[in-house]
C-alpha cells in the first residue's frame, strides 16, 4: 500500500509539474480523476496517521508518524491544486437567461464512422436550429443527409477537405483564413440575419494521439489566435458578435489552452464555464464504437469541446447534446 501511495503522489505531481510535455498533457486532461485518486489517497493517509497516533505504544514510532504526516501533506497539497484548477474554470460564466434569443445554433463532432443517419436528421428536425455545424462529417454522411439538409436549410457549405459542414437558414458566407488545404483546421464565416451579422469560427484541431499531432494541435491553436487578433480584427470591429465553437482537442487544464485563452483574454469568454462541470469526450466510448475495445465501461471523460464568445455576445441558454454514435457531446445554444 505504501508503495502504491508513493507512485500515486509521484504520478499526480508529475502531471501538474510537466503539463507542457506530451505525456503530462494527456495525463492532466483527466484532472477530475486525479482529484478523485488524491481524495482516496488523502483518506488512506489520514487513517494511517490516526492509527499510528492512537495505536499501541510499540506502533507509535516517530518514523511512521512522520511518514504518514508527509503522505497527508502531499496528498492534501496536490488535491488542493487540482481542486483549485477545477473550481477556477467552472461556474465562471453567466448565461443571460432573460434576453431574447435571436439565433439557435447546434454543434457536434458526430464521429467519422457514425451510421446513425436517422438520429442525425431526427435531432435536427426536433431541435430545429437556425445554424448547425458538424466536424468529422464524412462523404457518406453528406450522401445520406444531403437531401434533408438542402430541404431544411437554404444555405449549405460542405467542406470535404476538412470533413466539416455548416448549414444555415440565413445567408452564409465563408471568409478568408491564413491556411489552406490539408492544414485547414478551422473555418471562418459570416451569418447574416436581417441587419445583424455574426462572425463564426468552426474549429477542429488535430487530436494529440502522438507527439507529432500534439505539436500540430499547438501550432494550429497559434494560427487561430493569430488570425483572430490580426487578420480578422478589421472585419469584426470593436463590437462584432463572434462565437468560436468546435472540437479543440484540448482540456481547460492544459498549459496550451491557458496560453490560447490568455491570448484572447479581454475579447472572448468560454461559455462552457457556465456549467458546474462538463465532460464532452469519452475515451472508452471511442474505443467501443471504433471496435478497438468493445467491452470497456464508460470511464475516462474529458472536456475538449469548447464554445468561446465575444464580450458583445450574450448566450441565453447552453445545453449538452449527445449523438449515440459519437464519442463527443456537442452543445445546443441560443444567442441574442
C-alpha angles and dihedrals in degrees: 000000000000091000090049092051091050091052090048093053092046092049094047094044091049090052090057098040098041100043093131093061123086096246092041090053093052091048097048090050086076094049096143090060091051087051091054091048091050090051091054091046091050092051092049090049093049090050091050092049092048090049092054093045094049101029131098117307094250089055094056098089116162091232095054092048093049092045092051090047090053090053090051092050093044097049092040093051095047092044089052090053092050093046091049092053092047095046093042091062107040128065092023102110122071120216115217097229094170096057123098115256115237102170132028116204133188125195133178144152095230096189121251097252097042108133096181094115094152091053091051094051092040092053092048091049093047098044093037097200122191090223130022125189125188135179127197084037102156131195092263089058091051093048093053098040103034096097094047094046095048090049094049099037125040092201120056126171112184112186106191097176089064096029090237133130134189121192125184143177089215133057111294125197127184112223128205125270132185095250133068143188121355092359090061102118098156139031129214121204145156129236120197121201110176107307093337121099125199123194113209137191119199107197132194112160126186116286108243095234091137138019090261093051089045090056091045092053092051090050092048091053088053090052092050094049092044093050090046094051098041119012096038101035095093094050095057101037123197098307101033116148104234134170128181116196136166151085101315092174090221133101125228089246094061119110088226093053089052090052091048092047093047091052089056094039113134092024106054135034127196106241092196085073086079089075121089082227134339127196107184103172132053118200094191092051090051090052091050100046091044089053093239096118112000099179102054118119120241099268132130107056124176138185108242104136113086140185117202120186134187122250090251093056122083123203113214098187137359123188133170118249125201128195109199094226094053133082090214135075112220126192141239117211141171123215132192 
